[in-house]
Amino acid sequence: MHQKYKLQIQLGLIILLSAGTLAGISLLLGAGMQPHRASAQGPIIATPSVPFTPAPLADFGLSAADFQLSALAAVSYDLSITKTTSVTSVTSGSVVTFNISISNLSGSTAQYLYFTDSYPKQMVNVTYAFQPGVTAVSNGVTGAEQWFITSQIPVGQSIAITVTGELTSALDALVTNTAVVTPFIQGADPAGGNNSASASVNVTGFSPTAGLIFLPIVQMNPTPTPVPLTLAYHETFDGTPWQEFSNNGCSTTHNTGQYWVDLDSGDRTCLPPARNENKPELPYRTYGEFEVRAYDSGENQDSESGYGIWANGQGADNYYLFRIWPNTSGCSSGGNWELRRYKDGGNQKLLGGTCNGNIVRGYGSASANTLRLAHKSTGELLVYVNGQLLGNISDTNQLTNGTATGVYAESNNRHIRIKYDDFKVYRY
C-alpha cells in the first residue's frame, strides 16, 4: 500500500519590542512527517502565517527587507480600478493618454499592490506617470508592464496613473488597453470583480493598401519558435540547502553535491519539497519549467522503483507529478513514464507511455535521466526526458494556484536510493 509523507512546516514571526522600537525578528521553523495513503495525498506546502501571493520580487529589485511588518497583518479591503481616455478615434501616429484610477472602496488601508498594464503591439513609446507621492517600481517588461505599488491607499481614497503612448497601425484597428490591480497579500480583496478595466480606441491606418486582403504564405512543417526561458532557480546541492529528515521509511541527506532520498523496502513514496537557500529567486512558481537530473544508485536493484519531479503543489492534494520507471520489467530498452494530476483528493493520468527509448535504463551515474515538466499559462503541459519531448496536453482542469515544487521517489519491495542533482526552475 502506498504511503506518503506530509511535510508540515509551521512558520511564525516573533517581533521583539524594546522601548517601543522594533528590535528584532526571529523566524522559527518546525517540521514533522506523517504517513498518508498515496491515492489521495500530496506534498504539504509551507504556508506563512500571513499568506502572500507568490511573485518574483527580485524582478522589481525588492526583497523582504523592503516591507513594513505592520502592513502584513491580516487585512481586507475592496479595490476597484477604472480606465478612460478622452478620445475614441484617432489616426495612426497619434499620441493618446489613458487615465487610470485605483480606489479603496471599503475595509482596511490597502498597501503593496501589483498594477499590470497590458498594452497592444500598436502602442509604442509608452510612458507611465504616477500621481505625486505614490511610490511604484516597474519590472520593465515591454508590452506587459507590471508595477509594484508600495504606497498606502486609505479607505475612500484613490491614486491616479496616466499611461501615454503613440498608436500606430498600417490597417484600421480597434486598440484596447487593459489594466489590472492585484493585492500582494492573498485574500485581501475577496470581491475581486472590479479589479480590471479596459479602454479602446479606433485607429485609422496609414497604409495605402489598407482594405486589401493578403493571402498568407503557408510553410509546411515549420520549425517551432522556442519560448525564451530565464533560469530563475538552480540548486547544485553544495552544502545542505534542502531539508534533511528521516521518518517512516523515508530519509533524505546531502552527499557529494547531491540530494539523496532513501526508501526502505515496501510499497513507499516520498516527495521532498524544494527549499530556497540564499538564491536570487524562490523555486516556487505556477507557470514555468521544472527540471532535475536523477538516477537509481543500484544498491538493491528494484525493477519497479521510480523517480520524478512534481510542481504546482498546494496543500496536500494538488500538484502535477511527472515520473519514470527506467528499469521496469518487460522492456528490452527504455522505460515507462506518466504525467498525473492530483487535485482535491483525486488524481488522473494525463499522459503516459511504455518502453520509451529516450529513457536511459540501468543503475548508477552513467544511467542518469534529466526530467523536465513545463506548465504554460494556456494550460499546456509538456514533459521531456533527456531533452526529448515525450508528450504534451492541454489541461482543461489545470492547477492555477499552487507554486511549490520538489522531487519524487518510489520503491516497490526493496530498499532503494535515488540521487538528485541540478534542480532547476525556469520562468517564461
SULVENDA-V468275 format. One record per run of one state. SS is the DSSP state (a for helix, b for strand, c for the rest). FROM is the first residue (numbers start at 1). TO is the last residue. If there is no record, write none. Layout:
ss=SS from=FROM to=TO
ss=SS from=FROM to=TO
//
This chain:
ss=c from=1 to=2
ss=b from=3 to=18
ss=c from=19 to=20
ss=b from=21 to=37
ss=c from=38 to=51
ss=b from=52 to=52
ss=c from=53 to=56
ss=a from=57 to=60
ss=c from=61 to=63
ss=a from=64 to=66
ss=c from=67 to=68
ss=a from=69 to=72
ss=c from=73 to=76
ss=b from=77 to=85
ss=c from=86 to=88
ss=b from=89 to=91
ss=c from=92 to=93
ss=b from=94 to=107
ss=c from=108 to=109
ss=b from=110 to=110
ss=c from=111 to=112
ss=b from=113 to=118
ss=c from=119 to=122
ss=b from=123 to=130
ss=c from=131 to=135
ss=b from=136 to=138
ss=c from=139 to=143
ss=b from=144 to=149
ss=c from=150 to=152
ss=b from=153 to=153
ss=c from=154 to=157
ss=b from=158 to=167
ss=c from=168 to=172
ss=b from=173 to=183
ss=c from=184 to=184
ss=b from=185 to=185
ss=c from=186 to=195
ss=b from=196 to=204
ss=c from=205 to=229
ss=b from=230 to=235
ss=c from=236 to=245
ss=b from=246 to=247
ss=c from=248 to=249
ss=b from=250 to=255
ss=c from=256 to=257
ss=b from=258 to=263
ss=c from=264 to=267
ss=b from=268 to=270
ss=c from=271 to=272
ss=b from=273 to=273
ss=c from=274 to=287
ss=b from=288 to=296
ss=c from=297 to=305
ss=b from=306 to=314
ss=c from=315 to=317
ss=b from=318 to=325
ss=c from=326 to=334
ss=b from=335 to=343
ss=c from=344 to=345
ss=b from=346 to=356
ss=c from=357 to=364
ss=a from=365 to=367
ss=c from=368 to=368
ss=b from=369 to=375
ss=c from=376 to=379
ss=b from=380 to=385
ss=c from=386 to=387
ss=b from=388 to=394
ss=c from=395 to=403
ss=b from=404 to=411
ss=c from=412 to=415
ss=b from=416 to=427
ss=c from=428 to=428
//
